Amino acid sequence: MTAPQIVIPRPSLSIAMKEGSAVQHEAAEGSSFVSELLAGHVDGRGYAAYLRRLRMIYAALEETGRQLSADPVVAAVHDPGLDRLAALDADLAHWAPGASVDVGSPAAARYAARIRASAEWGGLYLAHHYTRYLGDLSGGQAIGRILDRTFALGGAGLAFYEFPAVPKPKPYKDAYRARLDALALSPAAVERVVAEVQVAFRLNQDLFDELSTPRSDARG
């Protein structure tokens, strides 16, 4: 008599992305810049340097997202209501009025280039979309509150953390993950997406490491 075959269910895409990148995520969150930011020890100039780098990254993310919006994989999560570029420009006008948005940042340039290269396949772009926007709707909200308290901003200069199109982040994130899980990607495709999420977190860590290094560039 043949023994019954044991079938081990595969994790959903959203769980695979989260669990498969946990080590890289933790490493990025543990960087000294993030620790200083969460402790309220980053000054206005340092925060403006961070915003300039984010601007380069989100310009690539949103441009590539528009290019791929008809791709069924990307269409599952693409939402113009998440766009951050205009918010970043508004915040830079507060933190560095009149200053150029340009930044000499090898780390941000590598990150932006990787996002643009993700246009090769929607699943690769999906990994970057997930890493950035779900992070903004999660830990990013705590950072916004800390900055508001540290600098006594009264909400000014924090447009990046405001999502008028997402009044309640948790239901939105739950629905986002459900759409990921409904994509029914092959096991090989899931592995490829997870690998790109790992890359995205490493690129974030590189960005934070760069911000932790004293720089002579006046543009930050």
PyRosetta script that sets phi, psi and omega in degrees:
from pyrosetta import init, pose_from_sequence

init()
pose = pose_from_sequence("MTAPQIVIPRPSLSIAMKEGSAVQHEAAEGSSFVSELLAGHVDGRGYAAYLRRLRMIYAALEETGRQLSADPVVAAVHDPGLDRLAALDADLAHWAPGASVDVGSPAAARYAARIRASAEWGGLYLAHHYTRYLGDLSGGQAIGRILDRTFALGGAGLAFYEFPAVPKPKPYKDAYRARLDALALSPAAVERVVAEVQVAFRLNQDLFDELSTPRSDARG")
pose.set_psi(1, 128.9)
pose.set_omega(1, -178.7)
pose.set_phi(2, -76.5)
pose.set_psi(2, 131.7)
pose.set_omega(2, 179.5)
pose.set_phi(3, -67.6)
pose.set_psi(3, 142.5)
pose.set_omega(3, -179.7)
pose.set_phi(4, -63.3)
pose.set_psi(4, 139.3)
pose.set_omega(4, 179.5)
pose.set_phi(5, -76.9)
pose.set_psi(5, 131.5)
pose.set_omega(5, 179.1)
pose.set_phi(6, -91.1)
pose.set_psi(6, 122.5)
pose.set_omega(6, -179.9)
pose.set_phi(7, -105.1)
pose.set_psi(7, 118.6)
pose.set_omega(7, 178.9)
pose.set_phi(8, -93.7)
pose.set_psi(8, 116.6)
pose.set_omega(8, -177.4)
pose.set_phi(9, -64.2)
pose.set_psi(9, 141.0)
pose.set_omega(9, 177.0)
pose.set_phi(10, -81.5)
pose.set_psi(10, 146.2)
pose.set_omega(10, 177.4)
pose.set_phi(11, -67.2)
pose.set_psi(11, 152.7)
pose.set_omega(11, 176.7)
pose.set_phi(12, -63.2)
pose.set_psi(12, 165.0)
pose.set_omega(12, -179.1)
pose.set_phi(13, -59.3)
pose.set_psi(13, -45.0)
pose.set_omega(13, -177.1)
pose.set_phi(14, -63.7)
pose.set_psi(14, -38.7)
pose.set_omega(14, 178.5)
pose.set_phi(15, -70.4)
pose.set_psi(15, -40.4)
pose.set_omega(15, 178.2)
pose.set_phi(16, -60.9)
pose.set_psi(16, -40.2)
pose.set_omega(16, 179.7)
pose.set_phi(17, -66.2)
pose.set_psi(17, -42.2)
pose.set_omega(17, -178.8)
pose.set_phi(18, -70.0)
pose.set_psi(18, -51.9)
pose.set_omega(18, -175.9)
pose.set_phi(19, -71.5)
pose.set_psi(19, -33.9)
pose.set_omega(19, -177.7)
pose.set_phi(20, -73.0)
pose.set_psi(20, -14.9)
pose.set_omega(20, -179.3)
pose.set_phi(21, -117.1)
pose.set_psi(21, 12.8)
pose.set_omega(21, -174.1)
pose.set_phi(22, -60.1)
pose.set_psi(22, -40.6)
pose.set_omega(22, -178.4)
pose.set_phi(23, -64.4)
pose.set_psi(23, -46.3)
pose.set_omega(23, -179.5)
pose.set_phi(24, -67.2)
pose.set_psi(24, -38.1)
pose.set_omega(24, 178.8)
pose.set_phi(25, -62.1)
pose.set_psi(25, -47.0)
pose.set_omega(25, -179.3)
pose.set_phi(26, -63.5)
pose.set_psi(26, -38.9)
pose.set_omega(26, 179.5)
pose.set_phi(27, -64.1)
pose.set_psi(27, -42.0)
pose.set_omega(27, 179.8)
pose.set_phi(28, -65.9)
pose.set_psi(28, -43.5)
pose.set_omega(28, -179.5)
pose.set_phi(29, -66.7)
pose.set_psi(29, -23.6)
pose.set_omega(29, -178.4)
pose.set_phi(30, -87.9)
pose.set_psi(30, 4.7)
pose.set_omega(30, -179.5)
pose.set_phi(31, -65.4)
pose.set_psi(31, 154.8)
pose.set_omega(31, -176.5)
pose.set_phi(32, -65.9)
pose.set_psi(32, -33.5)
pose.set_omega(32, 179.7)
pose.set_phi(33, -64.0)
pose.set_psi(33, -44.3)
pose.set_omega(33, 179.6)
pose.set_phi(34, -63.6)
pose.set_psi(34, -41.0)
pose.set_omega(34, 178.6)
pose.set_phi(35, -60.7)
pose.set_psi(35, -43.7)
pose.set_omega(35, 178.8)
pose.set_phi(36, -65.9)
pose.set_psi(36, -39.1)
pose.set_omega(36, 179.6)
pose.set_phi(37, -63.9)
pose.set_psi(37, -46.2)
pose.set_omega(37, -179.6)
pose.set_phi(38, -67.5)
pose.set_psi(38, -25.9)
pose.set_omega(38, 178.8)
pose.set_phi(39, -85.8)
pose.set_psi(39, -2.8)
pose.set_omega(39, 179.9)
pose.set_phi(40, 76.0)
pose.set_psi(40, 26.3)
pose.set_omega(40, -175.7)
pose.set_phi(41, -105.1)
pose.set_psi(41, 3.8)
pose.set_omega(41, 177.1)
pose.set_phi(42, -90.7)
pose.set_psi(42, 126.4)
pose.set_omega(42, -178.3)
pose.set_phi(43, -80.7)
pose.set_psi(43, 176.7)
pose.set_omega(43, -176.4)
pose.set_phi(44, -60.3)
pose.set_psi(44, -38.9)
pose.set_omega(44, 179.8)
pose.set_phi(45, -66.3)
pose.set_psi(45, -40.9)
pose.set_omega(45, 178.2)
pose.set_phi(46, -65.8)
pose.set_psi(46, -37.5)
pose.set_omega(46, 179.3)
pose.set_phi(47, -69.9)
pose.set_psi(47, -38.1)
pose.set_omega(47, 176.8)
pose.set_phi(48, -62.5)
pose.set_psi(48, -36.5)
pose.set_omega(48, 176.9)
pose.set_phi(49, -62.7)
pose.set_psi(49, -38.3)
pose.set_omega(49, 176.3)
pose.set_phi(50, -64.9)
pose.set_psi(50, -45.1)
pose.set_omega(50, 180.0)
pose.set_phi(51, -61.7)
pose.set_psi(51, -39.0)
pose.set_omega(51, 179.6)
pose.set_phi(52, -62.8)
pose.set_psi(52, -38.8)
pose.set_omega(52, 177.9)
pose.set_phi(53, -68.1)
pose.set_psi(53, -42.8)
pose.set_omega(53, 177.4)
pose.set_phi(54, -60.6)
pose.set_psi(54, -36.3)
pose.set_omega(54, -179.6)
pose.set_phi(55, -61.0)
pose.set_psi(55, -42.6)
pose.set_omega(55, 178.8)
pose.set_phi(56, -62.3)
pose.set_psi(56, -39.8)
pose.set_omega(56, -177.8)
pose.set_phi(57, -70.4)
pose.set_psi(57, -45.5)
pose.set_omega(57, -177.6)
pose.set_phi(58, -72.6)
pose.set_psi(58, -27.7)
pose.set_omega(58, 174.3)
pose.set_phi(59, -61.2)
pose.set_psi(59, -43.2)
pose.set_omega(59, 178.0)
pose.set_phi(60, -68.3)
pose.set_psi(60, -41.6)
pose.set_omega(60, -177.1)
pose.set_phi(61, -64.2)
pose.set_psi(61, -44.0)
pose.set_omega(61, -175.7)
pose.set_phi(62, -78.8)
pose.set_psi(62, -33.5)
pose.set_omega(62, 175.0)
pose.set_phi(63, -64.6)
pose.set_psi(63, -45.8)
pose.set_omega(63, -180.0)
pose.set_phi(64, -67.3)
pose.set_psi(64, -37.0)
pose.set_omega(64, 177.8)
pose.set_phi(65, -61.5)
pose.set_psi(65, -40.9)
pose.set_omega(65, 177.4)
pose.set_phi(66, -65.0)
pose.set_psi(66, -38.6)
pose.set_omega(66, 179.2)
pose.set_phi(67, -63.2)
pose.set_psi(67, -34.6)
pose.set_omega(67, -173.9)
pose.set_phi(68, -102.0)
pose.set_psi(68, 8.9)
pose.set_omega(68, -170.9)
pose.set_phi(69, -61.3)
pose.set_psi(69, -22.3)
pose.set_omega(69, 178.4)
pose.set_phi(70, -85.5)
pose.set_psi(70, -12.6)
pose.set_omega(70, 177.4)
pose.set_phi(71, -66.0)
pose.set_psi(71, 128.0)
pose.set_omega(71, -175.8)
pose.set_phi(72, -60.1)
pose.set_psi(72, -31.5)
pose.set_omega(72, 178.6)
pose.set_phi(73, -69.5)
pose.set_psi(73, -45.1)
pose.set_omega(73, -179.7)
pose.set_phi(74, -71.0)
pose.set_psi(74, -38.2)
pose.set_omega(74, -178.8)
pose.set_phi(75, -59.0)
pose.set_psi(75, -24.5)
pose.set_omega(75, -179.7)
pose.set_phi(76, -64.6)
pose.set_psi(76, -25.8)
pose.set_omega(76, -176.8)
pose.set_phi(77, -125.7)
pose.set_psi(77, -15.3)
pose.set_omega(77, -175.8)
pose.set_phi(78, -62.7)
pose.set_psi(78, 128.6)
pose.set_omega(78, -176.2)
pose.set_phi(79, -150.6)
pose.set_psi(79, 107.8)
pose.set_omega(79, 178.8)
pose.set_phi(80, -57.2)
pose.set_psi(80, -20.7)
pose.set_omega(80, 178.0)
pose.set_phi(81, -66.3)
pose.set_psi(81, -13.8)
pose.set_omega(81, 178.0)
pose.set_phi(82, -90.9)
pose.set_psi(82, -12.2)
pose.set_omega(82, -173.2)
pose.set_phi(83, -52.0)
pose.set_psi(83, 137.4)
pose.set_omega(83, -174.4)
pose.set_phi(84, -115.0)
pose.set_psi(84, -7.6)
pose.set_omega(84, -171.4)
pose.set_phi(85, -62.8)
pose.set_psi(85, -46.5)
pose.set_omega(85, 179.6)
pose.set_phi(86, -63.0)
pose.set_psi(86, -37.5)
pose.set_omega(86, 178.5)
pose.set_phi(87, -65.8)
pose.set_psi(87, -39.7)
pose.set_omega(87, 178.2)
pose.set_phi(88, -64.2)
pose.set_psi(88, -40.3)
pose.set_omega(88, 178.1)
pose.set_phi(89, -63.7)
pose.set_psi(89, -40.1)
pose.set_omega(89, 178.4)
pose.set_phi(90, -64.2)
pose.set_psi(90, -41.2)
pose.set_omega(90, -179.9)
pose.set_phi(91, -69.0)
pose.set_psi(91, -38.0)
pose.set_omega(91, 177.9)
pose.set_phi(92, -64.8)
pose.set_psi(92, -33.8)
pose.set_omega(92, 176.8)
pose.set_phi(93, -64.6)
pose.set_psi(93, -26.7)
pose.set_omega(93, 177.8)
pose.set_phi(94, -82.6)
pose.set_psi(94, -46.8)
pose.set_omega(94, -173.4)
pose.set_phi(95, -82.7)
pose.set_psi(95, -28.4)
pose.set_omega(95, -178.5)
pose.set_phi(96, -141.9)
pose.set_psi(96, 63.7)
pose.set_omega(96, -175.5)
pose.set_phi(97, -59.3)
pose.set_psi(97, 131.1)
pose.set_omega(97, 177.8)
pose.set_phi(98, 80.7)
pose.set_psi(98, -7.9)
pose.set_omega(98, -178.5)
pose.set_phi(99, -82.4)
pose.set_psi(99, 155.0)
pose.set_omega(99, 176.6)
pose.set_phi(100, -68.2)
pose.set_psi(100, 147.1)
pose.set_omega(100, 176.6)
pose.set_phi(101, -85.0)
pose.set_psi(101, -8.2)
pose.set_omega(101, -179.8)
pose.set_phi(102, -65.8)
pose.set_psi(102, 148.8)
pose.set_omega(102, 179.6)
pose.set_phi(103, -145.7)
pose.set_psi(103, 137.1)
pose.set_omega(103, 176.2)
pose.set_phi(104, -88.6)
pose.set_psi(104, 83.1)
pose.set_omega(104, -173.2)
pose.set_phi(105, -127.8)
pose.set_psi(105, 102.2)
pose.set_omega(105, 175.8)
pose.set_phi(106, -58.8)
pose.set_psi(106, -37.5)
pose.set_omega(106, -178.4)
pose.set_phi(107, -66.0)
pose.set_psi(107, -44.8)
pose.set_omega(107, 179.0)
pose.set_phi(108, -67.1)
pose.set_psi(108, -35.7)
pose.set_omega(108, 178.9)
pose.set_phi(109, -64.8)
pose.set_psi(109, -42.2)
pose.set_omega(109, 178.0)
pose.set_phi(110, -64.4)
pose.set_psi(110, -41.0)
pose.set_omega(110, -179.4)
pose.set_phi(111, -63.4)
pose.set_psi(111, -48.7)
pose.set_omega(111, -180.0)
pose.set_phi(112, -61.9)
pose.set_psi(112, -39.6)
pose.set_omega(112, 179.7)
pose.set_phi(113, -64.7)
pose.set_psi(113, -38.6)
pose.set_omega(113, 179.2)
pose.set_phi(114, -66.0)
pose.set_psi(114, -39.1)
pose.set_omega(114, 177.8)
pose.set_phi(115, -63.2)
pose.set_psi(115, -45.7)
pose.set_omega(115, 179.5)
pose.set_phi(116, -63.0)
pose.set_psi(116, -36.3)
pose.set_omega(116, 178.3)
pose.set_phi(117, -67.7)
pose.set_psi(117, -20.8)
pose.set_omega(117, -180.0)
pose.set_phi(118, -68.7)
pose.set_psi(118, -9.1)
pose.set_omega(118, 176.0)
pose.set_phi(119, -62.7)
pose.set_psi(119, -13.8)
pose.set_omega(119, 177.3)
pose.set_phi(120, -57.0)
pose.set_psi(120, -37.0)
pose.set_omega(120, -179.6)
pose.set_phi(121, -153.5)
pose.set_psi(121, 134.7)
pose.set_omega(121, -176.1)
pose.set_phi(122, -56.7)
pose.set_psi(122, -31.2)
pose.set_omega(122, 179.9)
pose.set_phi(123, -64.7)
pose.set_psi(123, -33.4)
pose.set_omega(123, 177.5)
pose.set_phi(124, -68.0)
pose.set_psi(124, -43.9)
pose.set_omega(124, 177.6)
pose.set_phi(125, -63.0)
pose.set_psi(125, -40.2)
pose.set_omega(125, 179.0)
pose.set_phi(126, -53.1)
pose.set_psi(126, -40.6)
pose.set_omega(126, -179.1)
pose.set_phi(127, -61.1)
pose.set_psi(127, -40.4)
pose.set_omega(127, -179.4)
pose.set_phi(128, -75.0)
pose.set_psi(128, -37.8)
pose.set_omega(128, 177.7)
pose.set_phi(129, -60.5)
pose.set_psi(129, -47.6)
pose.set_omega(129, 179.7)
pose.set_phi(130, -60.7)
pose.set_psi(130, -48.0)
pose.set_omega(130, -175.8)
pose.set_phi(131, -61.8)
pose.set_psi(131, -42.4)
pose.set_omega(131, -175.4)
pose.set_phi(132, -80.0)
pose.set_psi(132, -57.6)
pose.set_omega(132, -169.6)
pose.set_phi(133, -72.2)
pose.set_psi(133, -39.1)
pose.set_omega(133, 176.7)
pose.set_phi(134, -68.3)
pose.set_psi(134, -29.8)
pose.set_omega(134, 173.5)
pose.set_phi(135, -66.2)
pose.set_psi(135, -40.6)
pose.set_omega(135, 179.0)
pose.set_phi(136, -63.2)
pose.set_psi(136, -35.2)
pose.set_omega(136, -178.5)
pose.set_phi(137, -85.6)
pose.set_psi(137, -2.5)
pose.set_omega(137, 180.0)
pose.set_phi(138, -114.5)
pose.set_psi(138, -100.8)
pose.set_omega(138, -178.6)
pose.set_phi(139, -61.0)
pose.set_psi(139, -27.6)
pose.set_omega(139, 179.3)
pose.set_phi(140, -59.0)
pose.set_psi(140, -31.4)
pose.set_omega(140, 179.8)
pose.set_phi(141, -66.2)
pose.set_psi(141, -36.3)
pose.set_omega(141, 177.7)
pose.set_phi(142, -66.9)
pose.set_psi(142, -39.6)
pose.set_omega(142, 179.1)
pose.set_phi(143, -61.5)
pose.set_psi(143, -43.0)
pose.set_omega(143, 178.9)
pose.set_phi(144, -58.7)
pose.set_psi(144, -42.5)
pose.set_omega(144, -179.9)
pose.set_phi(145, -66.5)
pose.set_psi(145, -38.6)
pose.set_omega(145, 179.7)
pose.set_phi(146, -65.6)
pose.set_psi(146, -43.8)
pose.set_omega(146, 178.7)
pose.set_phi(147, -62.2)
pose.set_psi(147, -42.8)
pose.set_omega(147, -179.6)
pose.set_phi(148, -58.9)
pose.set_psi(148, -42.8)
pose.set_omega(148, -178.9)
pose.set_phi(149, -73.1)
pose.set_psi(149, -44.1)
pose.set_omega(149, -175.8)
pose.set_phi(150, -63.2)
pose.set_psi(150, -43.8)
pose.set_omega(150, -175.9)
pose.set_phi(151, -99.4)
pose.set_psi(151, 4.8)
pose.set_omega(151, -178.8)
pose.set_phi(152, 49.2)
pose.set_psi(152, 54.9)
pose.set_omega(152, -171.5)
pose.set_phi(153, -82.8)
pose.set_psi(153, -23.0)
pose.set_omega(153, -175.1)
pose.set_phi(154, 61.4)
pose.set_psi(154, 29.5)
pose.set_omega(154, 179.3)
pose.set_phi(155, 90.2)
pose.set_psi(155, -9.9)
pose.set_omega(155, -178.6)
pose.set_phi(156, -74.4)
pose.set_psi(156, 144.7)
pose.set_omega(156, 176.9)
pose.set_phi(157, 73.1)
pose.set_psi(157, 18.0)
pose.set_omega(157, -176.4)
pose.set_phi(158, -125.8)
pose.set_psi(158, 27.9)
pose.set_omega(158, -178.4)
pose.set_phi(159, -60.8)
pose.set_psi(159, -29.0)
pose.set_omega(159, -178.9)
pose.set_phi(160, -57.2)
pose.set_psi(160, -31.8)
pose.set_omega(160, -175.8)
pose.set_phi(161, -93.9)
pose.set_psi(161, 1.6)
pose.set_omega(161, -179.1)
pose.set_phi(162, -101.5)
pose.set_psi(162, 129.7)
pose.set_omega(162, -179.8)
pose.set_phi(163, -124.2)
pose.set_psi(163, 84.8)
pose.set_omega(163, -178.8)
pose.set_phi(164, -57.5)
pose.set_psi(164, -29.3)
pose.set_omega(164, -179.1)
pose.set_phi(165, -82.4)
pose.set_psi(165, -5.5)
pose.set_omega(165, -179.6)
pose.set_phi(166, -128.7)
pose.set_psi(166, 77.8)
pose.set_omega(166, -176.7)
pose.set_phi(167, -64.4)
pose.set_psi(167, -28.3)
pose.set_omega(167, 179.7)
pose.set_phi(168, -129.1)
pose.set_psi(168, 101.5)
pose.set_omega(168, -175.5)
pose.set_phi(169, -58.5)
pose.set_psi(169, -40.9)
pose.set_omega(169, -174.0)
pose.set_phi(170, -61.4)
pose.set_psi(170, -51.5)
pose.set_omega(170, 177.7)
pose.set_phi(171, -59.3)
pose.set_psi(171, -36.1)
pose.set_omega(171, 179.4)
pose.set_phi(172, -64.3)
pose.set_psi(172, -45.9)
pose.set_omega(172, -179.2)
pose.set_phi(173, -65.2)
pose.set_psi(173, -38.0)
pose.set_omega(173, 177.7)
pose.set_phi(174, -61.6)
pose.set_psi(174, -44.7)
pose.set_omega(174, 179.7)
pose.set_phi(175, -66.6)
pose.set_psi(175, -37.0)
pose.set_omega(175, 177.8)
pose.set_phi(176, -60.1)
pose.set_psi(176, -48.3)
pose.set_omega(176, -179.6)
pose.set_phi(177, -64.4)
pose.set_psi(177, -35.9)
pose.set_omega(177, 178.1)
pose.set_phi(178, -64.2)
pose.set_psi(178, -37.8)
pose.set_omega(178, 177.9)
pose.set_phi(179, -68.4)
pose.set_psi(179, -36.4)
pose.set_omega(179, 174.8)
pose.set_phi(180, -59.7)
pose.set_psi(180, -48.1)
pose.set_omega(180, -175.6)
pose.set_phi(181, -67.3)
pose.set_psi(181, -23.0)
pose.set_omega(181, -180.0)
pose.set_phi(182, -81.6)
pose.set_psi(182, -5.0)
pose.set_omega(182, -176.7)
pose.set_phi(183, -71.0)
pose.set_psi(183, -24.3)
pose.set_omega(183, 177.2)
pose.set_phi(184, 54.5)
pose.set_psi(184, 50.8)
pose.set_omega(184, 177.1)
pose.set_phi(185, -74.4)
pose.set_psi(185, 154.6)
pose.set_omega(185, 177.2)
pose.set_phi(186, -68.4)
pose.set_psi(186, 159.2)
pose.set_omega(186, 177.1)
pose.set_phi(187, -54.7)
pose.set_psi(187, -39.1)
pose.set_omega(187, 179.6)
pose.set_phi(188, -66.2)
pose.set_psi(188, -39.4)
pose.set_omega(188, 178.8)
pose.set_phi(189, -67.1)
pose.set_psi(189, -39.3)
pose.set_omega(189, 177.6)
pose.set_phi(190, -61.0)
pose.set_psi(190, -44.2)
pose.set_omega(190, 178.8)
pose.set_phi(191, -59.8)
pose.set_psi(191, -39.2)
pose.set_omega(191, -179.8)
pose.set_phi(192, -67.8)
pose.set_psi(192, -39.7)
pose.set_omega(192, 177.4)
pose.set_phi(193, -64.1)
pose.set_psi(193, -46.7)
pose.set_omega(193, -179.3)
pose.set_phi(194, -60.4)
pose.set_psi(194, -42.0)
pose.set_omega(194, 178.7)
pose.set_phi(195, -60.7)
pose.set_psi(195, -36.4)
pose.set_omega(195, -180.0)
pose.set_phi(196, -74.2)
pose.set_psi(196, -32.0)
pose.set_omega(196, 173.8)
pose.set_phi(197, -62.7)
pose.set_psi(197, -40.7)
pose.set_omega(197, 177.0)
pose.set_phi(198, -60.7)
pose.set_psi(198, -42.6)
pose.set_omega(198, 177.5)
pose.set_phi(199, -61.1)
pose.set_psi(199, -43.5)
pose.set_omega(199, -178.3)
pose.set_phi(200, -60.2)
pose.set_psi(200, -42.3)
pose.set_omega(200, 178.7)
pose.set_phi(201, -68.6)
pose.set_psi(201, -34.8)
pose.set_omega(201, 176.6)
pose.set_phi(202, -66.5)
pose.set_psi(202, -37.3)
pose.set_omega(202, 176.9)
pose.set_phi(203, -65.4)
pose.set_psi(203, -37.0)
pose.set_omega(203, 174.3)
pose.set_phi(204, -62.2)
pose.set_psi(204, -43.2)
pose.set_omega(204, 179.8)
pose.set_phi(205, -62.7)
pose.set_psi(205, -41.0)
pose.set_omega(205, 177.2)
pose.set_phi(206, -59.4)
pose.set_psi(206, -40.0)
pose.set_omega(206, 179.4)
pose.set_phi(207, -63.0)
pose.set_psi(207, -46.1)
pose.set_omega(207, 179.9)
pose.set_phi(208, -65.6)
pose.set_psi(208, -38.4)
pose.set_omega(208, 178.8)
pose.set_phi(209, -63.2)
pose.set_psi(209, -39.5)
pose.set_omega(209, 178.6)
pose.set_phi(210, -63.2)
pose.set_psi(210, -41.1)
pose.set_omega(210, -179.6)
pose.set_phi(211, -69.4)
pose.set_psi(211, -21.6)
pose.set_omega(211, 178.8)
pose.set_phi(212, -82.4)
pose.set_psi(212, -10.2)
pose.set_omega(212, -177.4)
pose.set_phi(213, -95.9)
pose.set_psi(213, 127.7)
pose.set_omega(213, 177.9)
pose.set_phi(214, -57.6)
pose.set_psi(214, 135.2)
pose.set_omega(214, -177.7)
pose.set_phi(215, -125.6)
pose.set_psi(215, 145.7)
pose.set_omega(215, 178.3)
pose.set_phi(216, -91.0)
pose.set_psi(216, -13.0)
pose.set_omega(216, -178.8)
pose.set_phi(217, -66.6)
pose.set_psi(217, 116.9)
pose.set_omega(217, -176.5)
pose.set_phi(218, -64.9)
pose.set_psi(218, -19.4)
pose.set_omega(218, 178.6)
pose.set_phi(219, -79.9)
pose.set_psi(219, -3.7)
pose.set_omega(219, -179.3)
pose.set_phi(220, 85.0)
pose.dump_pdb("model.pdb")
